[in-house]
Amino acid sequence: MIIESSAPTRVDLAGGTIDIWPLYLFHPGATTVNFALSLLARCRIQTRDDGRIVLESRDRKVAFETSLAAIEDLLLEERLELISKLVHFFKPTTGFHLVAESEAPAGAGLGGSSTLAIACIGALNRLVGNRYDERKFVTIAANIESTVIKVPAGFQDYYPALYGSVSCLHFRSDGIEREALDINTGELERRIAICYTGEPRLSGTNNWEIFKRHIDGDAEIFGLFDGIRDSARRVREELLADDWAKVALSMQQAYPNRKRLAPNITTPQMDQLVEKALANGAEAAKVCGAGGGGCIAFLCAPGKRTDVERALLTEQGVEVLDWKLAREGLVVTESYEK
């Protein structure tokens, strides 16, 4: 049997960092707005009848082999740690070869590892006979990924991977609710440029420092988080109203406040890229994920996306991403060899 799965990565337009449990509980009305990218994470599982398990990452060019009898050892395996822990969790009873890969650049801040987790969970769950309802996938992914990164995981990355399209996530005491946003997706695709800086992000460092300051009751951090919440709520309303001028204004206002969260949110190179983009037709910038490298999304003035992308490409090491909105989330298929 061959099981194949795919899931889209994401760009967070507003409300990042407030998606980390339990921080959002201290900010009633906490929301995050994001959209799914056509840059996919993929997982392919081919069963085998010899009781062997082969785990392989094409991106990292790492592969190793173990056996069903030694599956407990995967809990402490450091090679391909996320995949190893997911396999340990599901504990399949048949041998298989799992190949994982992602179309997003490494360390891009597009939720790549979380997306890969969803893709692998979808495939492994099918392998063990659909043991879990799809609604459990987010909890499984967040809990296992937290044991890998060793800091609390944010929740926003899993929802675009699972559902695709444009989302507003509402974080409440009784759980997280995803609202599918019916917006002008054509305008979104025409006006958003995304570049990879060539520098991987520092998500664990940045988020953990912010998390500790919040838990310690830092009044400045609490105020900034209230601002993150309010900005995300405004962006949701403005997108639904198809008011892109106000979206740009909200993103402009949010940018300096996010930089105040941690000193490493942007690097000198990122600041230079934002300055160049703004000088060539961008109206606002959003550092993807926790920053410190990775990707930057730019909201461009009408008809200016190409100009912005051309200007960014003049910078050494910068990659402009070719993307579309991914309207579909996790997809799992199975087939049988003849």
N, C-alpha and C positions, 0 to 999 in steps of 0.2 A: 504494500500500500504506500502511496505517496500523498502526503498532506502538505499543502502550500498555503501560506497566509501572508497577508500584507496589511500594513497600517500606515496612515499618513503622519508626518511630523506637523509642527505647528509654529505660528508666530503669535506671540501675545501682544495685543495692541494696548491693553490697559489692565491694571489690576494684578500684575505679577508680584510675587513674594508674599502677598496677603493670603495666598492659597495654601500656606504651610500650616498644618495643624500644630498647636491649638491657637495660633496667632489670630486667625480670622474670628475666633469666638469673642475676642475683646473689641471687635469693631462691627457692631450690628449693621447689617446691610452690605457686608463685604461681598464684592463681585469681581470676576475676572472676565475679560472679553478677549477671545482669541479666534483664530481661523486655521483650518487644516491645509497643509501644503501637499502638492503632488509629489514631493520627495518622500519616498516610501522606505519603511523598514520591512524586510522580508524574512520569512523563516520557511525552510523546506525540510520536511522529515520524510525519510525513506526507511521503512521497516526492514529488518534483516532477521534471519532465523538462527543466528549463531550466539545470541545472548550478549553481543558486544554493543557498546554505546560509543559512537564517535561524535564529538562536538567540534564544530569548525566555524570560525569567523573569517569571511573572505576579506572584510575591511582590515582587520588586524593581522591577517595572515598567520593565524594561530589555529592549531588543531591538535587534539589529543584523543586518546582512546582509553576506555575503561570497560567495565563489565556490569551487568545487572547485579551480580553478586556483591560488587563493591559500590553500589549506588549510595550508600550512607556516607562514603568518603567525599562525595560531591559537596556536602554541606560545608566542608572546610577547604574546598579546592579554590585556589587563587587564579588559576588560568581560566579565562572566560567566566569570571566569578558570577555575574548575573545569570547567565545561561545555566551554569552548573547548579546554582541554588534553585532555579526554577525547575530543573529536571529532578532534583532531590525532592522538591515539594510534591510534584505530581507522581513520582515513583512509578513510571511505566513498567509493565511486566513483559515487554517484548524488546528485543534489541532494535536499534535504529541508528541512522546517521542524520544528524541535524546540521544544517548549514544556515548561518545567519549573515545578513548583509544589510547595509543602509545606504541610501542614495544621498543622504545629507552629509556635509563635511564633518569630520571629527571635531568635537568640541564646539559645535556651531551655536549652541544655545537655542536649538529648535526642538528640544525635548527628545533627542534621538534615542537615548538609552531607555527612556520611559516608553517610547513608541515601540522599540524593539521588544521590550518586556511584554507589551500587549500582543504583538505579533506572535511571540513565542508561546505565550499563554494560550492564545487561540488555537495554535497548532497542537500543543501538548495536551490541551483539554480534549481536543478531538481524538488524539491518540489513545487517551484513557477512557473513551466512550462518553464524552460530554458530561463529565462528572459534576461540573459546576455550571450554574446558570451564568449567562454573560454579565448580569448585574454584579456578580462577585469579582469580575476581572479587575476592576479599579482597586478594590481593597487588597487583593492578592498582590497586584503589581506594586502598589505603594509600600506595603509591608515588607516585601522581599527586597525591593530596591533600597529601602532604608537600611537594611542590614548590610548592603553592599557599600553604600556611600557613607554609612556610619553617622549620618545626620538625618534629621527629619526630612522626608520628601514632600515637595509641594504636590498638590493634587491636579493642577490644571492640565498637565501634559497628557494625562490618560484619556481625557474626554474627546479631544479631536482625533486621537488615535482610534478610539472605539466608535465614534459616531460621524466623523468628518464634518465638513461645511463650517459654518460660523456659529460660535457658541457664546452664550453668557452663562457663567457658572455662578450660582447663588449659594453662598456658604452660610449655613444656618445651624442652630443647635440641634435640630432634628435630622441633619444630614446635608448633603450637597445635591442641589437640583440643577440639571442642565436645561437651559432654555435655548432652543434652536432659533437663531435670529434670521428673520426674513428680510434681508437687506439687498441693496443694489450690488450684487456680486460682480457684475461687469465693471462697475466703477472701481471696485476694490482691486480687481486684476489690472485695470488700466493705470491705476495711480500708485500702487505700492511697488517700490523697487527694494530688493533685498541683496545685500552684499555680505560676503564672508571676508573677514579681515585677514585671514591667514593665521591668526593667533587664536588658539583654543581658549575657551572661557575659564574663569575661576569660580564656577558656581558654588562648589562646596565651601570654599573659604568665605566668599562674600555672604552667602545665605546663613552660614553658621554664626558669623560675627553679628549679623543683624538679628538673628534669632536670640542670641544670648543677651543682647542689649534690650530687646523687647521683654524677655522673661524677667530681666532685672528691673523692669519698670522705668526705663529711660523715657523721660517725658518728651524729648525731641523725637524719638523713634515713634512713640504713640501718635504724635501729631502728624508725622510724615505718613504713617499708615492710614490715618483718617483721610489724609489727602489722596492717597492711592485709591482708597475706596470711593471717594467722591468723584475722582476723575474717571474711574471705570464706569460708574453709574451714568455720568454725563455722556461718555463715549457711546454707551449702549443706546441711550435716547437719541443721540445725534445720528448714529448709523441707521436706526429705524426710521428717522425723519428724513434720511437721505440728505442731510445737511453737512456736506464735507468741509465747508469753511469752518464750521464750529468744531468738527472733528480735529481739524488741523490746529485750531486754537487750544483745544483741550490737551492735545499732544505736546504742543509748545510749552504750555504751562506745567505739564507733568515732568518734562525732561530735566530741568534743574533740580527739582525736588527728589527725583530718583538718584541723581548724582550725590545728593546729600546723605543717602542711606549708608553708603560705604565708600571709602576713598578709591577702591579699585573697580568701581562700576564701569568707568571708562579708562582707557589707556591714552597716552598722548597720540598714538596712531588713530584711535577711534575718534578723538576730538578733531583731528585733522580731517578725517573722512567726513564727519558731520559738517564741518565748516565748508568743505569743498562742495558737498551735495547741496547745502543751502544756497550757495553762490550760483548754482547751476539749475535751479528750478525746484528743489525740494522745499516743502513748506514746514515739515516737522520730521523728527527722527525718534525712533524707539529702539533702544538697545534690547536685543532679544535675550530672554532668560535672565541669568544673574549678572551678565556682563563680564568685564575683565577680559574681553576678547570675544570671539565668536562672531555672530551676525548682527547687523543693524538693518532695521526696516525703515524706509523713508516714504512718507506720504508726499507725493509729487503734485505740483500744480497741474491742471489739465493740459495734456499734450506734452508734458515735460519729462516723463519717465525715461525716455530714450536719452535725453540730454544728461540727466542725472547719472544714468548707468555709464554713459560714455565718459563722463568726468571721473567717476570712481575707478574705472578701468585704467586710468593713467597712473594710479598709485601702485607701487610694487607689491606683489603678493596678493592683491585683492581679487576676489572672484565674484562676479555678479551672477546670482542664481537665476536659472531659467525655471519658472514655476507657474503653476495654475492652482486655482482653488480645488482642493480634493473634496468633492461632494459626497464621497462614500468613505466610511470608516473601515473598521476591520473586516476583511474578507478572508474566509477559510474555505478551501476546496479540497476534495480528496479524489484520487483516481487509483486505478489498479493496473499494474503492468500486465501486458499480454504475454 
